[in-house]
């Protein structure tokens, strides 16, 4: 599948997070873009020192897509991986890479973070993604980041995390890439009855 990306402005893309969505984005974009993935096994976004070390490398890319995320019983690690690390990277990149496009992939779960008897790990995950999205919106409201930072909130898509149910992962990956040409602050993708 050929991706329609304006290569006059974006030629290099870094993806932070090595899950299935990152791999699918790279698969469909490599015909027109140089895409490098910074996988969890190679880079720990929850470690501030590693974030500081990687920021100079990430700042060289035309676009950075953050897909990192975990869902587990380790609430501390979820906060660091899903919220603290991504917010830290985005804030630093916002100051160092003035023309860089930044896309934070969160979750549609941010739209309703809690309900009666929600399992605590799900509450933490949803709140993590809500916090990341709100932080990005706050940066956009500062005025310096307008149309550079986008938040993409897809509902579940076919991956190990969702037991391979939900939207087609290729459609979700294409939607992430489309944001590079048509930036918006927040994009909600809701998929029902799959």
C-alpha positions as MATLAB code, in Angstrom:
seq = 'XXXXXXXXXXXXXXXXXXXXXXXXXXXXXXXXXXXXXXXXXXXXXXXXXXXXXXXXXXXXXXXXXXXXXXXXXXXXXXXXXXXXXXXXXXXXXXXXXXXXXXXXXXXXXXXXXXXXXXXXXXXXXXXXXXXXXXXXXXXXXXXXXXXXXXXXXXXXXXXXXXXXXXXXXXXXXXXXXXXXXXXXXXXXXXXXXX';
ca = [
       0.000    0.000    0.000;
       1.416    3.400   -0.982;
       1.069    6.098    1.649;
       0.145    9.621    0.565;
       2.612   11.675    2.598;
       3.911   15.089    1.577;
       7.583   14.171    1.322;
       8.624   17.758    0.615;
       8.168   18.446    4.329;
       8.545   15.032    5.942;
      11.205   12.559    4.909;
      12.273   10.981    8.193;
      10.064    9.572   10.924;
      10.979    8.206   14.342;
       8.520    5.955   16.147;
       8.954    5.578   19.897;
       7.464    2.260   21.015;
       7.999   -1.052   19.328;
       4.546   -2.592   19.337;
       2.406   -3.822   16.498;
       1.137   -0.354   15.564;
       4.696    0.968   15.238;
       5.624   -1.961   13.020;
       2.535   -1.476   10.844;
       3.210    2.248   10.432;
       6.745    1.440    9.310;
       5.549   -1.312    6.968;
       3.161    0.925    5.035;
       5.346    4.053    5.092;
       8.753    2.750    4.056;
       8.044    3.142    0.352;
       8.138    6.930    0.732;
       9.739    7.642    4.109;
      12.733    6.655    6.185;
      11.165    5.215    9.343;
      13.149    4.183   12.409;
      11.588    2.489   15.426;
      12.964    2.978   18.924;
      11.657   -0.226   20.517;
      10.991   -0.812   24.202;
      13.780   -3.407   24.204;
      16.277   -0.792   22.946;
      15.028    2.345   24.667;
      13.185    2.597   27.993;
      10.902    5.627   27.820;
      10.297    5.307   31.571;
      13.969    6.127   32.289;
      14.701    9.877   32.387;
      18.406    9.413   31.677;
      17.651    7.375   28.549;
      15.133   10.039   27.461;
      17.784   12.743   27.852;
      20.226   10.679   25.801;
      17.804   10.042   22.942;
      16.354   13.569   22.586;
      19.241   14.817   20.367;
      18.682   11.858   18.008;
      14.904   12.290   17.933;
      15.204   16.012   17.278;
      16.850   15.242   13.918;
      13.667   13.636   12.508;
      10.984   15.504   10.584;
       8.304   13.708   12.605;
       8.141   11.735   15.843;
       5.264    9.359   16.535;
       4.910    8.111   20.097;
       3.084    4.784   20.274;
       4.634    3.538   23.508;
       2.265    2.048   25.986;
       1.807   -0.859   28.328;
      -1.123   -2.385   30.177;
      -0.241   -4.380   33.279;
      -0.732   -4.703   37.022;
       2.412   -2.611   37.561;
       0.764    0.782   37.985;
       4.067    2.593   38.615;
       5.550    1.335   35.351;
       2.326    2.189   33.483;
       2.461    5.813   34.670;
       6.109    6.161   33.692;
       5.728    4.439   30.296;
       2.300    5.731   29.251;
       2.425    9.279   30.618;
       5.581   10.585   32.281;
       8.103    9.489   29.633;
       5.988   10.542   26.627;
       5.136   13.926   28.185;
       8.788   14.512   29.007;
       9.944   13.666   25.475;
       7.242   15.786   23.841;
       8.011   18.797   26.049;
      11.731   18.568   25.301;
      11.205   18.036   21.558;
       8.764   20.948   21.465;
      11.590   23.212   22.641;
      14.364   21.799   20.431;
      12.675   20.961   17.115;
      10.610   23.922   16.013;
       9.321   22.492   12.693;
       9.002   18.881   13.799;
       5.628   17.117   13.649;
       4.817   15.201   16.847;
       1.976   12.680   17.090;
       1.052   11.091   20.417;
      -1.050    7.954   20.061;
      -3.225    7.588   23.141;
      -6.497    5.673   23.413;
     -10.208    6.186   23.045;
     -10.296    4.945   26.655;
      -9.262    8.509   27.563;
     -12.814    9.575   26.677;
     -14.283    7.618   29.595;
     -11.493    6.860   32.058;
     -13.704    5.365   34.768;
     -16.996    3.591   35.476;
     -18.425    1.666   38.439;
     -16.242   -1.302   39.409;
     -13.606   -0.605   36.764;
     -10.522   -2.766   37.339;
      -7.741   -0.587   38.764;
      -5.231   -1.390   35.963;
      -7.820   -0.267   33.362;
      -8.460    2.933   35.340;
      -4.729    3.634   35.461;
      -4.277    2.922   31.735;
      -7.227    5.113   30.700;
      -6.109    7.919   33.017;
      -2.550    7.626   31.665;
      -3.791    8.161   28.130;
      -6.119   10.996   29.204;
      -3.221   12.734   30.955;
      -0.948   12.451   27.920;
      -3.627   13.909   25.658;
      -4.376   16.773   28.050;
      -0.678   17.594   28.325;
      -0.380   17.808   24.526;
      -3.461   20.021   24.353;
      -1.891   22.244   27.006;
       1.242   22.641   24.893;
      -0.920   23.528   21.886;
      -2.717   26.183   23.958;
       0.628   27.788   24.790;
       0.641   28.954   21.186;
       4.054   27.670   20.156;
       2.912   24.196   19.135;
      -0.139   24.962   17.008;
      -0.549   22.374   14.239;
       2.663   20.613   15.213;
       1.492   18.352   18.031;
      -1.409   16.002   17.415;
      -3.132   13.539   19.735;
      -4.603   10.461   18.078;
      -7.125    8.510   20.180;
      -8.122    5.309   18.373;
     -10.516    2.796   19.835;
      -9.215   -0.740   20.044;
      -7.589   -2.245   17.002;
      -6.370   -5.724   16.169;
      -3.287   -6.350   18.290;
      -2.120   -8.583   21.111;
      -3.218   -5.971   23.665;
      -6.832   -6.160   22.401;
      -6.908   -9.934   21.814;
      -6.861   -9.236   18.054;
     -10.291   -7.606   18.085;
     -11.299   -4.180   16.853;
     -10.398   -2.082   13.848;
      -8.002   -3.137   11.124;
      -4.493   -2.142   12.285;
      -3.547   -1.001    8.768;
      -6.406    1.525    8.785;
      -5.268    2.840   12.154;
      -1.641    3.099   10.978;
      -2.752    4.950    7.841;
      -4.765    7.379    9.978;
      -1.671    8.130   12.060;
       0.326    8.852    8.902;
      -2.475   11.023    7.511;
      -2.045   13.334   10.510;
       1.361   14.319    9.187;
      -0.308   16.029    6.209;
      -3.460   17.193    7.963;
      -2.464   18.055   11.516;
      -5.176   18.479   14.111;
      -4.835   18.827   17.852;
      -7.046   15.873   18.807;
      -8.427   13.157   16.582;
     -10.872   10.593   17.979;
     -11.363    7.407   15.970;
     -14.259    5.350   17.287;
     -14.978    1.890   15.937;
     -18.188    0.093   16.926;
     -19.671   -3.358   16.307;
     -16.588   -5.210   15.134;
];
